[in-house]
Amino acid sequence: MLRSFGIVLAVVVVASTAGAQQQPYAGQEKRAVKALSDSEIADLLAGRGMGRAKAAELNGYPGPAHLLEHAAALKLSDDQRRAIEAIRARMAAAAQALGREIVEAERALDAAFAEARIDAALLKAKTDEIAALMGRLRAVHLAAHLETRPLLRPEQIALYNKLRGYTGADAPQQHHPRRHH
């Protein structure tokens, strides 16, 4: 009997714990924009990359923001630094503008649901709009990496990868495009 009670107690504890773990969105109904956390909104409005340029970053195409963080160690020339700063400024401006559009589009989708005025056509239009904006945002960040790489010498890229911790067996290859002057 004591053994049966122990088993029942264990089942109750596991069931209640599982129930609590199956509520991953609890509390998120209070968000200003339900689909975005406060930190995601802040990142979008600030134009941060949020990992959207990993295809470039992890394949030997450094990003301008991180290059500038390591400018001294990489011994960037004044010309390199100026060019990279200009790329970063253009990227940030474009990313911030798109970030504002994404937050507003998410807010509009959220409002359509909250006001029960959503239908299949509006749902498709809103989600297509958000997807297109997200794609454009990713392209802005990836393009900055693409534009930055030709400004660097192969040894700077290798050092950058080392500074960023990409030096394992799967470190990015150091293919460097031919420069056209």
Number of C-alpha atoms within 10 A of each C-alpha: 6 7 8 9 10 11 12 12 12 12 12 12 12 12 12 12 11 11 10 11 11 10 9 8 9 10 8 13 10 8 11 13 20 17 15 16 13 12 9 15 18 15 16 23 19 16 21 19 20 12 10 17 21 18 12 19 20 16 16 24 28 27 26 26 20 14 23 18 10 16 18 10 13 19 11 19 12 10 10 16 17 13 16 25 17 13 19 22 15 13 24 21 14 16 26 18 15 21 24 17 18 22 20 14 18 20 16 14 22 18 15 16 12 11 8 9 11 16 10 8 8 13 15 12 12 19 14 12 16 19 13 13 17 18 12 15 26 19 16 22 26 23 16 24 26 18 16 21 21 15 16 18 12 16 11 19 22 20 16 23 23 13 14 15 10 18 14 9 6 9 15 18 13 14 11 14 9 7 7 5 3
